[in-house]
């Protein structure tokens, strides 16, 4: 579970009763429902608000009331009442652990919101599909869908969507073991909740519980317990759903701190609440962790009983994560009772499911426990093989975690490492030089005989050659450091730093022809995100490398080609006449679109780019004022505007900025199309 066990984000909701006013609201709701026909029937909106308040304290009664009174509430009701009813129904179904019913209700919300052209509720209901992927142990699929939803609803003015989006993204990253990214998104969601306290979902307690789970999974139980204390002090009295979840995560943290007895007491509190309020998903989670605690204590009989008890609520709620956990714990409990074949069959079945779902972080933990169990049983060969399998999974996790930010950090680390090597070699060289001078002094002063003098000469020669080799290595490292600081590590092209150095020394460069100028061409690979999404980031890297090769092969040696950032490239060309300018830009477009990029698996990808070009010197036309000169930063900004004009016009083309009219700021553009089909 991500926000809290069984809890889905909700957009349209009945008014919240306030942090400390739930008792009054609950009493009013029960009174209104009890009197029934004796009083005037409340409006559908007021009735839904009463049921929402009831759901916080008695989920089963709220669910029964919604199912019983739903047809009457929504019969002939306007859209706002029907969508509010479905959101509330989905919530009580999810809180009760009836996830299959909750997901079916979520699809009804999407259908209704789509028919009503309601993007706000459609966006929030779409997050329910993300939650389902995470619940089905498919965090990779969840992250992919979140990227799509984030792009689709980037400009949507909905705090519920933004807070729920970040909370779910934090949960998905936590599920794949990327806890730093998870924490970043959880904190962003928490900030939104603080700034907008009237949000119905997610609430502060929901996000803090998700963070507590993340801390437990990242082996930081002390911080998990600290976060749970925040949950309990933030509310005067927690609703049963949140109270059960807090006790559940408290139990997990205590078990992780090697306090299994205290953890079992917390689990029992959570289990009692879950059974009283019919929270079957919470029951499955708690029973699975009770089994895990007994396993840590070596009590395999009780562990088997708890794991078998967890199977039924996990299957009933269709909670795949809880079901896999119950099966794995049952397997380890059977293994501990020397029922090896039966136990390992269950554990291996769970490992296969996790590998297929891409839950590699959880798979690594299961493999570690399997290896430990095999070792304790004296099956050392199998334990070693399992440990090697876990190492392979950990390596795969590390590879999957590659991204731009990490690449930048790695490059920074390498630069510092090279600098440290250079400093070390410099110190070593200085020490050798000092020793060489000392030996030379001894040689000069010594008069003990030809044999001793010859020996000293040989020592000096050896030290001299070693110092020479050290100096040569120092020069090589300096050259390597200079190259990496000025070039992009992926494509080998120049980077922004080297380009800025070039621009600082640009003043005074003479053009070879009177009408020639410096030309700045900014280009962006078309549909690059789709390449990454459909073929993977390795394919995206291959496309970037091939684009860099084609640009270098097409342009002059004097032209500077650099990776500007992401999928953007910049070409700086000196001495380009107005007649040569469109030819240069077309040559760039043709080079990229002339042939498909061949991937490692044999797939051929058609690649094209959209570009914008500006030449300097460039004067801005302004009525009744002298021409305003423009620097290279402003020129690249204009090229960027021209490039996006090309994106809007259909891509695989370029616009050359011919002029700029002030004060309106309108661009005068010349269109350049490629000579070969993309």
C-alpha positions, 0 to 999 in steps of 0.5 A: 500500500502506498498512501495508507493500507487500502486508501485511494486518492480522491478529488471530489469529496464531502466536506471534512469535519475538521481535525478535532470536530469528528465527534460532533460530525459523527454524532450528527451523521448517526442522528440524521441516519437514525431519524430517517423518515421522521425528519425532512430528508436531507439533501444528497450532498448532506447525506454523503457528507454524513456517510463520509464522516461515518466512514472515518469511524465505522467503515463497514456501516458506511459501506452498507449504507452506501450500497443500500441507499446508493440507488436512491441517492443518485437516481436523477441526481446531477453529475456532481452528486453522482461523481461524489457518491462514486468517489466515496464508495471507492474509498470505503471499498478500498479502506475495507480491503475490497480492492477489486470492487474499488478498482471497478468503481474507479473505472466507473468514475473514469467513464462518468468523468470522461462523458462529462468532459471533467478533466479534474476528476478524470485526472484524480481517478486516473491515479487510481490506476497507478495505485492498482499497478503498485498494488499488483507489484508492478512499480515500473508500470506505475512509474511509466503511467505516472510520467504519462499522466504528469505530461497530460495534466501538467497545467491542471489546477488541482491540488488533489491531483498534484498531492496524490501524484507526488504521494504515489510517485514516492510510493512507486520509487519506494517499491523499487528501492529508490528511497532518495527519490521517494522521499523527495516526492513524499516531502513535496506532497506533504508540503502541498497538504500543509499549504492546502489543509482542506484537501480530503485526500491525501492527508498528512497522516496518509503521507507520513504513514507512507514515509514510515513504511519507506523508512522501515523498508530502507532499514531505518526503523528509528526514523520510522518510529519518529515519523509514527510519533508525528502521526499520532500527535498530529491528530487528537484521535486517529480514525481506525483505518489510520490507527491500525496502519500506525500500529502495523508500521510500528510493529514492523519498525520494532521487529526491524530493531530486533524487538520481536516481542514488542513488535508482536504486541503492536501487530496484535493492536493493529489486527484487533482494529482491522478485525473490528472494522473489517479492514481485510487488507490490513489483516492480510498485511498484519498477519504476514508480518506476524509470520515474519516476526515469528520467523526471526524468533525461530518459531516456525510452527507459529510462523506457519499458522500466521502465514496460512491465516494471512492467505485468506484475507490477501486472496479476498482483497486481491492484494498481490503484495500481501499474498506474495508475502504470505506465500514467502513466509509460509515457504520459509516456515515450512523450510524451517520445519525441514519440509524443504521441497514444499517450502522452497517451491513457494519461495521460488514461485514468489521470486518468479512473480516478483521478477516478472513484475520488476519488483527487484528491490523486494526480490533482492530481500527475499533472495537474501532470506532464502540464502540465509535459510539454506545456509542454516539448513546446511545446504551451502552450495544452494545458499551460495548460488542464491547469494550470487543470484541476489548479487545479480539482482542488485547489479541490475538494480544499480543499472536500472537506477542510471539517470541524468542526475546520477550520471552528473554525480558520477562525473563529478566524483570521477573529476574529484578522483582524478584531481586527487590522483593528480595531487598524489602524483604531484606530491610523489614527484616532489618527494622524488625530486627532493630525494634526487637532489639529496642523492646528487649532493651525496654523490658530489660530496662523496669521495669514498671510491669509484665503486661507491660513486658508480653505485650512486650514479646508478641510483640517481639514474633510476630515480630520474627515470622514475621521476620522468615516468611520474611526470609523464603520468601526471601530464596524461592525467591532466590532459584526461581531466581537461578533456572530461571537463570540456566534453559530454561523457556520453557523446564525446561532444563539447559541453556547455563549459567548453562552449562558454570558454569559447564565447569568452574568447570570441571577441575580436575574431575576424570573419573571413568574408565581409558579409560572413557571420557567426551562426548558432544552430540549436536543434532538438531530436524529434519525439525523443521521449517516445523513443525512451518510453517505447525502446528504453533508455539504452536506445535513447543513449544510442540515438544520442551517440549516433546523432553526435557522430553524424553531426561531427561527420557532416560539419567542418573541423572548425565548427564547434558541436556540443550537447546542449542538454538532454536531446538538444545539440548546438552547432557554432559555425564561424564565417557563414554567409547569408547564402551559406546559412540555409545550406548549412542548416539543411545539411544538418537536417539531412545528415540526421534524417538520411538513414535510420539509427540501428539499435543493438537488437537490430531495430531501425529507428527513423530519427529527425530533428527540428532546429532554429538558427541565428547569426551574429552580429545581429541587430534588433529593429526598433522604431525611432531608435538605434539598432540594439546589439545582441550577445550570444546568450540572446541569440541562442534564446532566439534560436530556441524560440525559432526551434519551437516554432518548428516543433509547432509547425510539424517538426523535421524542419528549421527556421532561421531568424531573419530579424526581430521587430521591437517592441512587439518582439515578433520574429521574421523567420525563413523556413528550411526543409530537409532534402531527404524524407525523415 
